[in-house]
């Protein structure tokens, strides 16, 4: 019994020491791989579509500041001819919570043609949004739009999934919970590193292919 207790204590101590080191190395690896592909809006290469990742939408249907900033940068990429389409990906898994339709309303009221707006209603996570961008929307070259702290992970996932991905950081304001977001991001990078390199799960939903060269309204239902 004493021997078993010693083994358990040794395992706990080893995990306590090695855990932070492994987490730090993975975070370093993710950032290092993704960083060369992050550009300003002006220096961003052209791509077929801007993937705007979802975030909080208020009960009123108004997008949060963090999501509005992502949408604004996606819209600027569209207006400046960097992309021809917007792919809005977010959580629409509950009747009383709908990120993508709020995103569509915002984009369409900011001079984006409705037929150029594609919607992914099952972007329940960064991993699933990017996986579905590849398999459902057949995106080959994309510009991902989100805040910088999140962008490293998104680009890392995309490139590991074989997408020619670039990113534009959408940091227009100070976000009151940014410290919490960044702390969580370290763990999220570890999680998605494991998903994309080892576990490789399929998204919650897949489905029929939606061609980005077509009319975005086909994805609105």
GROMACS elastic network, one bead per residue, 0.5 to 0.9 nm:
[ bonds ]
;  ai    aj funct       b0    kb
    1     4     6  0.51107   500
    1     5     6  0.63144   500
    1     6     6  0.86999   500
    2     5     6  0.51031   500
    2     6     6  0.62482   500
    2     7     6  0.87126   500
    3     6     6  0.51085   500
    3     7     6  0.62993   500
    3     8     6  0.87634   500
    4     7     6  0.50748   500
    4     8     6  0.62503   500
    4     9     6  0.86361   500
    5     8     6  0.51110   500
    5     9     6  0.61498   500
    5    10     6  0.85428   500
    6     9     6  0.50982   500
    6    10     6  0.60682   500
    6    11     6  0.86234   500
    7    10     6  0.50294   500
    7    11     6  0.61995   500
    7    12     6  0.86536   500
    8    11     6  0.51242   500
    8    12     6  0.62227   500
    8    13     6  0.86400   500
    9    12     6  0.50924   500
    9    13     6  0.61115   500
    9    14     6  0.85050   500
   10    13     6  0.51378   500
   10    14     6  0.60110   500
   10    15     6  0.85013   500
   11    14     6  0.51192   500
   11    15     6  0.60960   500
   11    16     6  0.85224   500
   12    15     6  0.51525   500
   12    16     6  0.60922   500
   12    17     6  0.86944   500
   13    17     6  0.62364   500
   13    18     6  0.85321   500
   14    17     6  0.52331   500
   14    18     6  0.58957   500
   14    19     6  0.79558   500
   15    18     6  0.51938   500
   15    19     6  0.52327   500
   15    20     6  0.85113   500
   16    19     6  0.55636   500
   16    20     6  0.72527   500
   17    20     6  0.65827   500
   17    21     6  0.71941   500
   18    21     6  0.51454   500
   18    22     6  0.60875   500
   18    23     6  0.85207   500
   19    22     6  0.53009   500
   19    23     6  0.61219   500
   19    24     6  0.85588   500
   20    24     6  0.59785   500
   20    25     6  0.85631   500
   21    24     6  0.51007   500
   21    25     6  0.61837   500
   21    26     6  0.86646   500
   22    25     6  0.51322   500
   22    26     6  0.61953   500
   22    27     6  0.85845   500
   22   190     6  0.88909   500
   23    26     6  0.52923   500
   23    27     6  0.62027   500
   23    28     6  0.86342   500
   23   186     6  0.74866   500
   23   187     6  0.75382   500
   23   189     6  0.86077   500
   23   190     6  0.64127   500
   24    27     6  0.51471   500
   24    28     6  0.61400   500
   24    29     6  0.86146   500
   24   186     6  0.81661   500
   25    28     6  0.50633   500
   25    29     6  0.61374   500
   25    30     6  0.86865   500
   26    29     6  0.50100   500
   26    30     6  0.61712   500
   26    31     6  0.86366   500
   26   186     6  0.88837   500
   26   189     6  0.74278   500
   26   190     6  0.63226   500
   26   193     6  0.74880   500
   27    30     6  0.52227   500
   27    31     6  0.62353   500
   27    32     6  0.85156   500
   27   153     6  0.89251   500
   27   186     6  0.64102   500
   27   187     6  0.86377   500
   27   189     6  0.62940   500
   27   190     6  0.69687   500
   27   193     6  0.89851   500
   28    31     6  0.53242   500
   28    32     6  0.60011   500
   28    33     6  0.86151   500
   29    32     6  0.51666   500
   29    33     6  0.61851   500
   29    34     6  0.86272   500
   30    33     6  0.54295   500
   30    34     6  0.62374   500
   30    35     6  0.85106   500
   30   152     6  0.65704   500
   30   153     6  0.64305   500
   30   155     6  0.88209   500
   30   156     6  0.60730   500
   30   157     6  0.89189   500
   30   189     6  0.72611   500
   30   190     6  0.89500   500
   30   193     6  0.78956   500
   31    34     6  0.52623   500
   31    35     6  0.57429   500
   31   152     6  0.54437   500
   31   153     6  0.73636   500
   31   156     6  0.79001   500
   32    35     6  0.55566   500
   32    36     6  0.77257   500
   32   152     6  0.84902   500
   33    36     6  0.70613   500
   33    37     6  0.83451   500
   33   152     6  0.81549   500
   33   155     6  0.85340   500
   33   156     6  0.66517   500
   34    37     6  0.57394   500
   34    38     6  0.70992   500
   34   151     6  0.80928   500
   34   152     6  0.52094   500
   34   153     6  0.74497   500
   34   154     6  0.84292   500
   34   155     6  0.56338   500
   34   156     6  0.54172   500
   34   159     6  0.83859   500
   34   166     6  0.84209   500
   34   167     6  0.88225   500
   35    38     6  0.55394   500
   35    39     6  0.88352   500
   35   151     6  0.89288   500
   35   152     6  0.66008   500
   35   155     6  0.85959   500
   36    39     6  0.80327   500
   36   166     6  0.86849   500
   37    44     6  0.89363   500
   37   152     6  0.89835   500
   37   155     6  0.76729   500
   37   165     6  0.73013   500
   37   167     6  0.62479   500
   37   168     6  0.88411   500
   38    44     6  0.79827   500
   38   148     6  0.86088   500
   38   151     6  0.80076   500
   38   152     6  0.81544   500
   38   155     6  0.84501   500
   38   166     6  0.58703   500
   38   168     6  0.58814   500
   38   169     6  0.73954   500
   39    42     6  0.78722   500
   39    43     6  0.57687   500
   39    44     6  0.52580   500
   39    45     6  0.83422   500
   39   166     6  0.74625   500
   39   167     6  0.61883   500
   39   168     6  0.54843   500
   39   169     6  0.76077   500
   40    43     6  0.52315   500
   40    44     6  0.59097   500
   40   167     6  0.83009   500
   40   168     6  0.57397   500
   40   169     6  0.71694   500
   41    44     6  0.52795   500
   41    45     6  0.87818   500
   41    73     6  0.76099   500
   41    76     6  0.79276   500
   41    77     6  0.68129   500
   41    82     6  0.86573   500
   41   167     6  0.88978   500
   41   168     6  0.60232   500
   41   169     6  0.82262   500
   42    45     6  0.85589   500
   42    77     6  0.86627   500
   42    80     6  0.87287   500
   42    82     6  0.89344   500
   44    47     6  0.89074   500
   44    77     6  0.85983   500
   44    82     6  0.73678   500
   44   143     6  0.80736   500
   44   166     6  0.76826   500
   44   167     6  0.77340   500
   44   168     6  0.72042   500
   45    82     6  0.67558   500
   45   143     6  0.82509   500
   45   166     6  0.79056   500
   46    49     6  0.86661   500
   46    77     6  0.88815   500
   46    81     6  0.76292   500
   46    83     6  0.59575   500
   46   141     6  0.86875   500
   46   142     6  0.84820   500
   46   143     6  0.81633   500
   47    50     6  0.73936   500
   47    82     6  0.63265   500
   47    83     6  0.52670   500
   47    84     6  0.77750   500
   47   140     6  0.87360   500
   47   141     6  0.54916   500
   47   142     6  0.53930   500
   47   143     6  0.64728   500
   47   165     6  0.88513   500
   47   166     6  0.88023   500
   48    82     6  0.81869   500
   48    83     6  0.53429   500
   48    84     6  0.58795   500
   48    85     6  0.66145   500
   48    86     6  0.88684   500
   48   139     6  0.75760   500
   48   140     6  0.79213   500
   48   141     6  0.61356   500
   48   142     6  0.62155   500
   48   143     6  0.83021   500
   48   212     6  0.80818   500
   48   213     6  0.87145   500
   49    78     6  0.85279   500
   49    82     6  0.84528   500
   49    83     6  0.51321   500
   49    84     6  0.60083   500
   49    86     6  0.55255   500
   49    87     6  0.65719   500
   49   139     6  0.75382   500
   49   141     6  0.72892   500
   49   142     6  0.52846   500
   49   143     6  0.65047   500
   49   144     6  0.86848   500
   49   212     6  0.79835   500
   50    74     6  0.61499   500
   50    75     6  0.87698   500
   50    77     6  0.74677   500
   50    78     6  0.78240   500
   50    82     6  0.85803   500
   50    83     6  0.62269   500
   50    84     6  0.81647   500
   50    85     6  0.64753   500
   50    87     6  0.59823   500
   50    88     6  0.83209   500
   50   142     6  0.56999   500
   50   144     6  0.57752   500
   50   145     6  0.68498   500
   50   167     6  0.89757   500
   51    74     6  0.77248   500
   51    85     6  0.88529   500
   51    86     6  0.62286   500
   51    88     6  0.61418   500
   51    89     6  0.71261   500
   51   129     6  0.87221   500
   51   130     6  0.83696   500
   51   133     6  0.80070   500
   51   142     6  0.66161   500
   51   143     6  0.60470   500
   51   145     6  0.60765   500
   51   146     6  0.88623   500
   52    67     6  0.88177   500
   52    70     6  0.64069   500
   52    71     6  0.65699   500
   52    73     6  0.88083   500
   52    74     6  0.64402   500
   52    86     6  0.71851   500
   52    87     6  0.61483   500
   52    88     6  0.50738   500
   52    89     6  0.62478   500
   52    90     6  0.85977   500
   52   143     6  0.84972   500
   52   144     6  0.61382   500
   52   146     6  0.66856   500
   53    67     6  0.81183   500
   53    70     6  0.75013   500
   53    71     6  0.87158   500
   53    87     6  0.85232   500
   53    88     6  0.64359   500
   53    89     6  0.52837   500
   53    90     6  0.62620   500
   53   123     6  0.80839   500
   53   125     6  0.89242   500
   53   126     6  0.73484   500
   53   129     6  0.74893   500
   53   144     6  0.75571   500
   53   145     6  0.65695   500
   53   146     6  0.62556   500
   54    57     6  0.86788   500
   54    67     6  0.65351   500
   54    70     6  0.83424   500
   54    88     6  0.71110   500
   54    89     6  0.56353   500
   54    91     6  0.70789   500
   54    99     6  0.64109   500
   54   100     6  0.72323   500
   54   103     6  0.79401   500
   54   123     6  0.77584   500
   54   124     6  0.87894   500
   54   125     6  0.88244   500
   54   126     6  0.87908   500
   54   146     6  0.85357   500
   55    63     6  0.80679   500
   55    64     6  0.74363   500
   55    66     6  0.70747   500
   55    67     6  0.53798   500
   55    70     6  0.89823   500
   55    90     6  0.70642   500
   55    91     6  0.82868   500
   55    99     6  0.70958   500
   56    63     6  0.66151   500
   56    64     6  0.56353   500
   56    65     6  0.86379   500
   56    66     6  0.77385   500
   56    67     6  0.67181   500
   56    99     6  0.71566   500
   57    60     6  0.80339   500
   57    61     6  0.60501   500
   57    62     6  0.58469   500
   57    64     6  0.54802   500
   57    67     6  0.77838   500
   57    97     6  0.78035   500
   57    98     6  0.74119   500
   57    99     6  0.58337   500
   57   102     6  0.72899   500
   57   103     6  0.87613   500
   58    61     6  0.53726   500
   58    62     6  0.53550   500
   58    63     6  0.61166   500
   58    64     6  0.65297   500
   58    97     6  0.87071   500
   59    62     6  0.72967   500
   59    96     6  0.82292   500
   59    97     6  0.76052   500
   60    63     6  0.87279   500
   61    97     6  0.86273   500
   61    98     6  0.79588   500
   61    99     6  0.82963   500
   61   101     6  0.87964   500
   61   102     6  0.60223   500
   62   102     6  0.68078   500
   62   103     6  0.89702   500
   62   106     6  0.86914   500
   63    66     6  0.80971   500
   63    67     6  0.59633   500
   63    68     6  0.59721   500
   63    99     6  0.79010   500
   63   102     6  0.65145   500
   63   103     6  0.71547   500
   63   106     6  0.80041   500
   64    67     6  0.52731   500
   64    68     6  0.60573   500
   64    69     6  0.86367   500
   65    69     6  0.61495   500
   65    70     6  0.86930   500
   65   173     6  0.80407   500
   65   175     6  0.79487   500
   66    69     6  0.53519   500
   66    70     6  0.65888   500
   66    71     6  0.89218   500
   66   146     6  0.85034   500
   66   147     6  0.78885   500
   66   170     6  0.82988   500
   66   171     6  0.81536   500
   66   172     6  0.85429   500
   66   173     6  0.80252   500
   66   175     6  0.71656   500
   67    70     6  0.50592   500
   67    71     6  0.62230   500
   67    72     6  0.85657   500
   67   103     6  0.82203   500
   67   146     6  0.81511   500
   68    71     6  0.50442   500
   68    72     6  0.60162   500
   68    73     6  0.86852   500
   68   103     6  0.83087   500
   68   106     6  0.80824   500
   69    72     6  0.50290   500
   69    73     6  0.63521   500
   69    74     6  0.86208   500
   69   146     6  0.81284   500
   69   147     6  0.84094   500
   69   170     6  0.57129   500
   69   171     6  0.68849   500
   69   172     6  0.62449   500
   69   173     6  0.79897   500
   70    73     6  0.54004   500
   70    74     6  0.62591   500
   70    75     6  0.86533   500
   70   145     6  0.57956   500
   70   146     6  0.53091   500
   70   147     6  0.72073   500
   70   169     6  0.81296   500
   70   170     6  0.52205   500
   70   171     6  0.80312   500
   70   172     6  0.89300   500
   71    75     6  0.60072   500
   71    76     6  0.85186   500
   71    88     6  0.87050   500
   71   103     6  0.73475   500
   71   106     6  0.77384   500
   71   107     6  0.69434   500
   71   145     6  0.78709   500
   71   146     6  0.86526   500
   71   170     6  0.84365   500
   72    75     6  0.50943   500
   72    76     6  0.61797   500
   72    77     6  0.87078   500
   72   107     6  0.81817   500
   72   110     6  0.86441   500
   72   170     6  0.80257   500
   73    77     6  0.62462   500
   73    78     6  0.86454   500
   73   145     6  0.69519   500
   73   146     6  0.86038   500
   73   168     6  0.77095   500
   73   169     6  0.81863   500
   73   170     6  0.60552   500
   74    77     6  0.51570   500
   74    78     6  0.63795   500
   74    79     6  0.87721   500
   74    83     6  0.87695   500
   74    86     6  0.70433   500
   74   107     6  0.88291   500
   74   143     6  0.87135   500
   74   144     6  0.84923   500
   74   145     6  0.62944   500
   74   168     6  0.86316   500
   74   170     6  0.86546   500
   75    79     6  0.61175   500
   75    80     6  0.85041   500
   75    86     6  0.78301   500
   75   107     6  0.69061   500
   75   110     6  0.75717   500
   75   111     6  0.83125   500
   75   112     6  0.70939   500
   76    79     6  0.50080   500
   76    80     6  0.59176   500
   76    81     6  0.84799   500
   76    82     6  0.84823   500
   77    80     6  0.52360   500
   77    81     6  0.63050   500
   77    82     6  0.50563   500
   77    83     6  0.59799   500
   77    84     6  0.86499   500
   77   143     6  0.88874   500
   78    81     6  0.53154   500
   78    82     6  0.58775   500
   78    83     6  0.50381   500
   78    84     6  0.59773   500
   78    85     6  0.68157   500
   78    86     6  0.73705   500
   78   112     6  0.77129   500
   79    82     6  0.76344   500
   79    83     6  0.81491   500
   79    84     6  0.86705   500
   79   111     6  0.84839   500
   79   112     6  0.79373   500
   80    83     6  0.78648   500
   81    84     6  0.66298   500
   82   143     6  0.89137   500
   83    86     6  0.75749   500
   83   142     6  0.84949   500
   83   143     6  0.81132   500
   84   116     6  0.70576   500
   85   112     6  0.89440   500
   85   115     6  0.85961   500
   85   117     6  0.61112   500
   85   118     6  0.73115   500
   85   212     6  0.75273   500
   85   213     6  0.86341   500
   85   216     6  0.83400   500
   86   107     6  0.88449   500
   86   112     6  0.86803   500
   86   116     6  0.63242   500
   86   117     6  0.50696   500
   86   118     6  0.59828   500
   86   119     6  0.83029   500
   86   216     6  0.88396   500
   87   116     6  0.85794   500
   87   117     6  0.62291   500
   87   119     6  0.57304   500
   87   120     6  0.70572   500
   87   133     6  0.81269   500
   87   137     6  0.88470   500
   87   212     6  0.87781   500
   87   216     6  0.87749   500
   88    99     6  0.89659   500
   88   100     6  0.62229   500
   88   101     6  0.89161   500
   88   103     6  0.68025   500
   88   104     6  0.72934   500
   88   117     6  0.73338   500
   88   118     6  0.61574   500
   88   120     6  0.60125   500
   88   121     6  0.83599   500
   88   123     6  0.88358   500
   89    99     6  0.81205   500
   89   100     6  0.62930   500
   89   103     6  0.87485   500
   89   118     6  0.85421   500
   89   119     6  0.60729   500
   89   121     6  0.63453   500
   89   122     6  0.72133   500
   89   123     6  0.50945   500
   89   124     6  0.83217   500
   89   129     6  0.60265   500
   89   130     6  0.87874   500
   89   133     6  0.86266   500
   90    98     6  0.79741   500
   90    99     6  0.54881   500
   90   100     6  0.54379   500
   90   103     6  0.87217   500
   90   119     6  0.83652   500
   90   120     6  0.65107   500
   90   121     6  0.59331   500
   90   122     6  0.63593   500
   90   124     6  0.60520   500
   90   125     6  0.77143   500
   90   126     6  0.88786   500
   90   129     6  0.73535   500
   91    94     6  0.79917   500
   91    97     6  0.75943   500
   91    98     6  0.62384   500
   91    99     6  0.54990   500
   91   100     6  0.68104   500
   91   120     6  0.84399   500
   91   121     6  0.60525   500
   91   122     6  0.58009   500
   91   123     6  0.54394   500
   91   125     6  0.79909   500
   92    95     6  0.74139   500
   92    96     6  0.87031   500
   92    97     6  0.62062   500
   92    99     6  0.59726   500
   92   100     6  0.65657   500
   92   101     6  0.83151   500
   92   120     6  0.86337   500
   92   121     6  0.51254   500
   92   122     6  0.62523   500
   92   123     6  0.78566   500
   92   124     6  0.79252   500
   93    96     6  0.88525   500
   93    97     6  0.73195   500
   93    98     6  0.74549   500
   93   121     6  0.73953   500
   93   122     6  0.67638   500
   93   123     6  0.89692   500
   93   124     6  0.77780   500
   94    97     6  0.53121   500
   94    98     6  0.70337   500
   95    98     6  0.71524   500
   98   101     6  0.61101   500
   98   102     6  0.67254   500
   98   103     6  0.89444   500
   98   121     6  0.83701   500
   99   102     6  0.54072   500
   99   103     6  0.62134   500
   99   104     6  0.87684   500
   99   121     6  0.81581   500
  100   104     6  0.60730   500
  100   105     6  0.85968   500
  100   119     6  0.64513   500
  100   120     6  0.71155   500
  100   121     6  0.62045   500
  101   105     6  0.61064   500
  101   106     6  0.85240   500
  101   119     6  0.80443   500
  101   121     6  0.85770   500
  101   220     6  0.82602   500
  102   105     6  0.51659   500
  102   106     6  0.62564   500
  102   107     6  0.87184   500
  103   106     6  0.51243   500
  103   107     6  0.61962   500
  103   108     6  0.85785   500
  103   119     6  0.89065   500
  104   107     6  0.51593   500
  104   108     6  0.59834   500
  104   109     6  0.84787   500
  104   114     6  0.82323   500
  104   117     6  0.70251   500
  104   118     6  0.84400   500
  104   119     6  0.76169   500
  104   220     6  0.89297   500
  105   108     6  0.52625   500
  105   109     6  0.61470   500
  105   110     6  0.86750   500
  106   109     6  0.53714   500
  106   110     6  0.64360   500
  107   110     6  0.51137   500
  107   111     6  0.69281   500
  107   112     6  0.57385   500
  107   113     6  0.84795   500
  107   114     6  0.83955   500
  107   117     6  0.79122   500
  108   111     6  0.57218   500
  108   113     6  0.63391   500
  108   114     6  0.59579   500
  108   117     6  0.79846   500
  109   112     6  0.71834   500
  111   114     6  0.88214   500
  112   115     6  0.84948   500
  112   116     6  0.69656   500
  112   117     6  0.73954   500
  113   116     6  0.54051   500
  113   117     6  0.69844   500
  114   117     6  0.53705   500
  114   118     6  0.85108   500
  114   215     6  0.86225   500
  114   216     6  0.70531   500
  114   217     6  0.69705   500
  115   118     6  0.76833   500
  115   214     6  0.82150   500
  115   217     6  0.55419   500
  115   218     6  0.86260   500
  116   212     6  0.86696   500
  116   214     6  0.85373   500
  116   215     6  0.66634   500
  116   216     6  0.53600   500
  116   217     6  0.80263   500
  117   215     6  0.81914   500
  117   216     6  0.50782   500
  117   217     6  0.71777   500
  117   219     6  0.85901   500
  117   220     6  0.85908   500
  118   137     6  0.89613   500
  118   210     6  0.89103   500
  118   212     6  0.76575   500
  118   215     6  0.80674   500
  118   217     6  0.68873   500
  118   218     6  0.79727   500
  118   219     6  0.58417   500
  118   220     6  0.70811   500
  119   216     6  0.74141   500
  119   217     6  0.83738   500
  119   218     6  0.89188   500
  119   219     6  0.55065   500
  119   220     6  0.58985   500
  119   221     6  0.87608   500
  120   123     6  0.60440   500
  120   129     6  0.75808   500
  120   132     6  0.79849   500
  120   133     6  0.81897   500
  120   137     6  0.89234   500
  120   219     6  0.72355   500
  120   220     6  0.83212   500
  121   124     6  0.82472   500
  121   219     6  0.86213   500
  121   220     6  0.85004   500
  121   221     6  0.88846   500
  122   125     6  0.85401   500
  122   128     6  0.76878   500
  122   129     6  0.73003   500
  122   132     6  0.83424   500
  122   203     6  0.85502   500
  122   204     6  0.76586   500
  122   205     6  0.67870   500
  122   206     6  0.86136   500
  123   126     6  0.70834   500
  123   127     6  0.82659   500
  123   128     6  0.55534   500
  123   130     6  0.80778   500
  123   132     6  0.76352   500
  123   203     6  0.86886   500
  124   127     6  0.82967   500
  124   128     6  0.62002   500
  124   129     6  0.68223   500
  124   203     6  0.86362   500
  124   204     6  0.81403   500
  125   128     6  0.51546   500
  125   129     6  0.60405   500
  125   130     6  0.86288   500
  126   129     6  0.51669   500
  126   130     6  0.63014   500
  126   131     6  0.85422   500
  126   153     6  0.83476   500
  126   154     6  0.64549   500
  126   157     6  0.83384   500
  126   192     6  0.86235   500
  127   130     6  0.54504   500
  127   131     6  0.60645   500
  127   132     6  0.85668   500
  127   154     6  0.75471   500
  127   157     6  0.66935   500
  127   158     6  0.83108   500
  127   192     6  0.68857   500
  127   195     6  0.81616   500
  127   196     6  0.80372   500
  127   203     6  0.80036   500
  128   131     6  0.50098   500
  128   132     6  0.59526   500
  128   133     6  0.83682   500
  128   202     6  0.78594   500
  128   203     6  0.51813   500
  128   204     6  0.75994   500
  128   205     6  0.87675   500
  129   132     6  0.53217   500
  129   133     6  0.61119   500
  129   134     6  0.88265   500
  129   203     6  0.83870   500
  130   134     6  0.64000   500
  130   135     6  0.87363   500
  130   154     6  0.76416   500
  130   157     6  0.73338   500
  130   158     6  0.60738   500
  130   161     6  0.82546   500
  130   163     6  0.88652   500
  131   134     6  0.53164   500
  131   135     6  0.62260   500
  131   136     6  0.81676   500
  131   157     6  0.85270   500
  131   158     6  0.76460   500
  131   161     6  0.72431   500
  131   202     6  0.78813   500
  131   203     6  0.70351   500
  132   136     6  0.50576   500
  132   137     6  0.67183   500
  132   138     6  0.81985   500
  132   139     6  0.89619   500
  132   203     6  0.72792   500
  132   205     6  0.85141   500
  132   206     6  0.69532   500
  133   136     6  0.58144   500
  133   138     6  0.62624   500
  133   139     6  0.56805   500
  133   140     6  0.86858   500
  134   137     6  0.58420   500
  134   140     6  0.68222   500
  134   158     6  0.85185   500
  134   161     6  0.79480   500
  134   162     6  0.84166   500
  134   163     6  0.71038   500
  135   138     6  0.52607   500
  135   139     6  0.76976   500
  135   206     6  0.77740   500
  135   207     6  0.88218   500
  135   209     6  0.72763   500
  136   139     6  0.82228   500
  136   206     6  0.67825   500
  136   207     6  0.67137   500
  136   208     6  0.64591   500
  136   210     6  0.59321   500
  136   211     6  0.81616   500
  137   208     6  0.89723   500
  137   209     6  0.59180   500
  137   210     6  0.50426   500
  137   211     6  0.57643   500
  137   212     6  0.60986   500
  138   209     6  0.72833   500
  138   210     6  0.76158   500
  138   211     6  0.69439   500
  138   212     6  0.74265   500
  139   142     6  0.67173   500
  139   163     6  0.73156   500
  139   164     6  0.88610   500
  139   211     6  0.87873   500
  139   212     6  0.74484   500
  140   162     6  0.80111   500
  140   163     6  0.52516   500
  140   164     6  0.59950   500
  140   165     6  0.80628   500
  141   163     6  0.60300   500
  141   165     6  0.57264   500
  141   166     6  0.80334   500
  142   158     6  0.89847   500
  142   163     6  0.74135   500
  142   164     6  0.64563   500
  142   165     6  0.50119   500
  142   166     6  0.63076   500
  142   167     6  0.81651   500
  143   155     6  0.89645   500
  143   164     6  0.87402   500
  143   165     6  0.58942   500
  143   167     6  0.50694   500
  143   168     6  0.69147   500
  144   151     6  0.74011   500
  144   154     6  0.74016   500
  144   155     6  0.72428   500
  144   165     6  0.70441   500
  144   166     6  0.61219   500
  144   168     6  0.63799   500
  144   169     6  0.84634   500
  145   148     6  0.88560   500
  145   151     6  0.73821   500
  145   166     6  0.89008   500
  145   167     6  0.59446   500
  145   168     6  0.53084   500
  145   169     6  0.61923   500
  145   170     6  0.63968   500
  146   149     6  0.83926   500
  146   150     6  0.64531   500
  146   151     6  0.58321   500
  146   154     6  0.86199   500
  146   167     6  0.78912   500
  146   168     6  0.70319   500
  146   169     6  0.56205   500
  146   170     6  0.52851   500
  146   171     6  0.79504   500
  147   150     6  0.55420   500
  147   151     6  0.59962   500
  147   168     6  0.80719   500
  147   171     6  0.54181   500
  147   172     6  0.88688   500
  148   152     6  0.68381   500
  148   167     6  0.86611   500
  148   168     6  0.78092   500
  148   170     6  0.68615   500
  148   171     6  0.69161   500
  149   152     6  0.65490   500
  149   153     6  0.81005   500
  149   169     6  0.84670   500
  149   181     6  0.82110   500
  149   182     6  0.64514   500
  149   185     6  0.73742   500
  150   153     6  0.57629   500
  150   154     6  0.65050   500
  150   155     6  0.89448   500
  150   169     6  0.87388   500
  150   181     6  0.87294   500
  150   182     6  0.81805   500
  150   185     6  0.69807   500
  151   154     6  0.50448   500
  151   155     6  0.60701   500
  151   156     6  0.83834   500
  151   167     6  0.65972   500
  151   168     6  0.78288   500
  151   169     6  0.67936   500
  152   155     6  0.54088   500
  152   156     6  0.60858   500
  152   157     6  0.86787   500
  152   167     6  0.83730   500
  152   189     6  0.87347   500
  153   156     6  0.50227   500
  153   157     6  0.61575   500
  153   158     6  0.85999   500
  153   185     6  0.83999   500
  153   188     6  0.81562   500
  153   189     6  0.59488   500
  153   192     6  0.77422   500
  153   193     6  0.85399   500
  154   157     6  0.52617   500
  154   158     6  0.62137   500
  154   159     6  0.87074   500
  154   165     6  0.89399   500
  154   167     6  0.84891   500
  155   158     6  0.50429   500
  155   159     6  0.60831   500
  155   160     6  0.84455   500
  155   163     6  0.89508   500
  155   165     6  0.60173   500
  155   166     6  0.65202   500
  155   167     6  0.68004   500
  156   159     6  0.53727   500
  156   160     6  0.61330   500
  156   161     6  0.85985   500
  156   165     6  0.85794   500
  156   193     6  0.84799   500
  157   160     6  0.51578   500
  157   161     6  0.61913   500
  157   162     6  0.87999   500
  157   163     6  0.88337   500
  157   192     6  0.73019   500
  157   193     6  0.77193   500
  157   196     6  0.65182   500
  158   161     6  0.50569   500
  158   162     6  0.64312   500
  158   163     6  0.52887   500
  158   164     6  0.74260   500
  158   165     6  0.60873   500
  158   166     6  0.89414   500
  159   162     6  0.50026   500
  159   163     6  0.50646   500
  159   164     6  0.61932   500
  159   165     6  0.61001   500
  159   166     6  0.89804   500
  160   163     6  0.74333   500
  160   196     6  0.67957   500
  160   197     6  0.77644   500
  161   196     6  0.74162   500
  162   165     6  0.86104   500
  169   172     6  0.89170   500
  170   173     6  0.88702   500
  171   174     6  0.77683   500
  174   177     6  0.88743   500
  174   178     6  0.76407   500
  175   178     6  0.52713   500
  175   179     6  0.86997   500
  176   179     6  0.78906   500
  176   180     6  0.89741   500
  177   180     6  0.54081   500
  177   181     6  0.62946   500
  177   182     6  0.88163   500
  178   182     6  0.61323   500
  178   183     6  0.86055   500
  179   182     6  0.51860   500
  179   183     6  0.62455   500
  179   184     6  0.86936   500
  180   183     6  0.51194   500
  180   184     6  0.62250   500
  180   185     6  0.85018   500
  181   184     6  0.52357   500
  181   185     6  0.60511   500
  182   186     6  0.67424   500
  183   186     6  0.57467   500
  183   187     6  0.74508   500
  184   187     6  0.54702   500
  184   188     6  0.62299   500
  184   189     6  0.87795   500
  185   189     6  0.60243   500
  185   190     6  0.85940   500
  186   189     6  0.53176   500
  186   190     6  0.66363   500
  186   191     6  0.89108   500
  187   190     6  0.51208   500
  187   191     6  0.62680   500
  187   192     6  0.87501   500
  188   192     6  0.61138   500
  188   193     6  0.83364   500
  189   192     6  0.52588   500
  189   193     6  0.58743   500
  189   194     6  0.85623   500
  190   193     6  0.50691   500
  190   194     6  0.63624   500
  190   195     6  0.87203   500
  191   194     6  0.53194   500
  191   195     6  0.63025   500
  191   196     6  0.88209   500
  192   196     6  0.59210   500
  192   197     6  0.82238   500
  193   196     6  0.54744   500
  193   197     6  0.59711   500
  193   198     6  0.79818   500
  194   197     6  0.54035   500
  194   198     6  0.53785   500
  194   199     6  0.62379   500
  194   200     6  0.80305   500
  195   198     6  0.57101   500
  195   200     6  0.50641   500
  195   201     6  0.67951   500
  196   199     6  0.65948   500
  196   200     6  0.51756   500
  196   201     6  0.80625   500
  197   200     6  0.65515   500
  198   201     6  0.89649   500
  201   204     6  0.89196   500
  202   205     6  0.78798   500
  202   206     6  0.79951   500
  203   206     6  0.65102   500
  206   209     6  0.88662   500
  210   213     6  0.88396   500
  210   214     6  0.79647   500
  210   216     6  0.85091   500
  210   218     6  0.76050   500
  210   219     6  0.71169   500
  211   214     6  0.55096   500
  211   215     6  0.80501   500
  211   216     6  0.85085   500
  212   215     6  0.74267   500
  212   216     6  0.72347   500
  213   216     6  0.85795   500
  214   217     6  0.88646   500
  214   218     6  0.82964   500
  215   218     6  0.60941   500
  215   219     6  0.82869   500
  216   219     6  0.56993   500
  216   220     6  0.71350   500
  217   220     6  0.50989   500
  217   221     6  0.79117   500
  218   221     6  0.71644   500
